Amino acid sequence: MLILAISIKWCSMNNKRKYVILLGDGMADLPIEEIGGKTILEQAETPNMDFIARNGICGMTHTVPEGMAPGSDTANLSIFGYDPAKYFTGRAPLEAINMDIHLGVNDVAFRCNIVNASGGLMNDFTSAHIDSRLTEIVINELAENITIPDIEFYPGVSYRNIVVWRNYPYSGITVTTPPHDIQTQKTEPFLPSGDGADILRRIMSESAGVIASSEKIKKFKAEFKGDPESVWLWGGGRRPEMETLNEKFGLNGYTISAVDLIHGIGKAAGLKSLHVDGATGYLDTNYEGKTAALARGLKDGDLVFLHVEAPDESGHEGNLEHKLQAVRDFDSRVVGPALEILKSYDEYILLVMPDHPTPVKVRTHTSDAVPFCIYSTPGLFDTGNKKYRAEAYSEKDAKRTGLLIDKGSRLMEIMVKGKLLS
């Protein structure tokens, strides 16, 4: 497959032109026998994304550099326009940025999942999608009862939380494994290793005793959803240094998401976050609230990055029906309304894509290339040749166009400047 350049009619930026990125986390998949060898994107009814594929530019791109782990952190950093090979320092510090947790030059943040790992198995890396109100109680109990110098606990959203190790004494970062990569597997082979591993293992071990013995947690488990058993630490890193999107491209705008990671990348890139009540990161998320926030953000922002987590969560579950529903909902309740919102603007450029595949049979992320589509107001793009258009939005149709963007981090520049550097 050839790497081809795109010629786009581009003029100096002005407030009239709007840029929108709609990100269905983990939407891409592998062929699945139960649905006739089709992928999720081929099987699900997605008339709005199909419209974009037939009338825009469609192709494939690599969002995760070779040799790097295929995480939502590296992949989304790429889509924001930052090469992960240069800018990625770890997932947790990006989330800490959104939580307004100050990280000094000698501090390291770790992601702290509340999990159920009873019996030595990673039974559920989400603790049954624990309610954030129960999460706060759990994290506060851990902070009160696990007293290790320079260790601080910060509650986040649902199972996603942060532990900060102040004055981290090592040059390297403790080796850890994402819990969603080891769902249903034995945890022992994947416990933290290397510098600082003893402290992380101690926190994880002691957390199980604190949770089991806490009367407060027992009381509120009856009121709020969740099955907390212990915590799992991973994704450590120091605060990244990044130039903003305003400095790079003159863009200002907003992020819309249920997860701190997206807002954290956005803040590091100089964007603001728009809060949406009822944004859960799952099938029950507030889609209508997210599209309403998109409309608000476009009024005074140049760029809005709207992220939906549900396809990724369903892939980690290995739940085919849930992922099909998540993709259908993304198309009908996000992409469709976004197209209607954009009709009121004279000039806009829309990018629709996943960050990485999360195949239901694999139940974790892979590094495979993903399909993307760019759509704009008529006449704004000069594709010259309709071969970059696809019959439908899917991995197979995107590959057929023959367009491959070797680095996903170039997509932002393609949207703004209209050319791909060789």
Order of alpha helices (4+ residues) and beta strands (2+ residues): beta-alpha-alpha-beta-alpha-alpha-alpha-beta-alpha-beta-beta-alpha-alpha-beta-alpha-beta-alpha-beta-alpha-beta-alpha-alpha-alpha-beta-beta-alpha-beta-alpha
